[in-house]
Amino acid sequence: MDIQIISRDGAPEYAVLPWDQYQALLKAAGQLQPTRASPSVAPTAIEQDLRPLAALRGLREAKGLAIEALARTVGISPSYLGLIESGERQPDAAIRRSLAWELGVAGWRDES
């Protein structure tokens, strides 16, 4: 298995693995298998979700934070934070809350 372990303070916190391997694990456990995002999702909904993050890089730079420092504090890789900043990835609610907390942006804390 190709598993990436993400640690915080020296302790493993998350395990990331390829989608097909995740599906195989679910099947072996006898659990329902979630499907990939439906292509019927309207582009406008995706664009609306990404809009609050459009200023993320600017906020980080305005606070004088290096991408590596903010990523480490939030518990993600700098490359993943770069993808979020560029709009290529949509973070989950937990990462949004962490980013909001670190950057002092109250509006992101309530988003799911």
N, C-alpha and C positions, 0 to 999 in steps of 0.2 A: 504494500500500500504506500502511496505517496502522500504522507500526512505531514502537515506543517504544524508545529506546536508553537503557540504564542504564549509567552510567559509575562508575568507582571511580578516585580519584586522577587524574581528567582523561582517563582512557583508557576507551574503550568496553569493557564487559565482557559485557553481555547484550543481546539484541534480543527484544522482546516484540511479537507480532503477533496479530491475531484468528485464531481457530481455523480459520475457512473459508479464510483466506489461507494458513495453515500447511498445510492439507490440499492446497490447489492447488499449493503448492511441492513437497510430497512427490510428488504425482502427476506433475508435470512432471519431477521427478528420477527417476521410475520406481521409487520406493521404496514399501514397504508402508505403508499408512496406518493408524495406530493409531486405534482408535475411542474414543468418549467412555466414561467410566466406566460400567460395567454397572449397570442399576438393580437387579440381583439382589444387590448388596452389602448385607449385613445392617446395619441402622442401629446395632446394638450395636458392630460393628467400627468404624464411623465415630466413635461416641461414645467408644470406648476410645482411638482415636488422638488425639482432641482433649483428653482429660482432662489429660495432662501440661502442656498449654499453658494450662489454666484459670487458673493463678496468674501468668501472664506479666506482665500489667499491674501486679499487686501487687509482683512482684519488681523490675520496672523502676522503679516509683515508690519502692520501699524503697531502691534504690541512688541515688535522686535524678537519674535520667536522664530527660530529655525524650524524647518519642516521636520527634522529629526527629533527635536525636543518636544514639539507638540504631539507628534505621533507617539513617541514613547510615553508621554504623560497620559494620553488617551488610551493607550494599549493596542495600537495598530502599527503596521509597518509604514515607514516613510513613503514607500512606493504606493501603498493603498491610499494614504492621505493625498498624495499627488493626483491619483485618479479621481478622488472625491473633489479636489479643488478644480480639476479640469472639467468636471461634469460627466466623466465617463462612468462613474460608479455612484450609486445611491446608498448611503450608509443606513444601517438600521437605527431604530429609535434609541438604543443604548449609546451608540457612537454619537448620534446627534446630541443627546443630553450631555455627554462628556465634552464634546466640542463646545457646546453652549456654556457649560460651566467654566471651562478653561479660558474661553474668550470673553466671558461676561455678557453673552447675548441671551437675554431672557426669553425672547420669542421662540427659540428653537427648543426650549425645554418642554414645551407643551405639545410639540408635534409628535405623531407616532409614525 
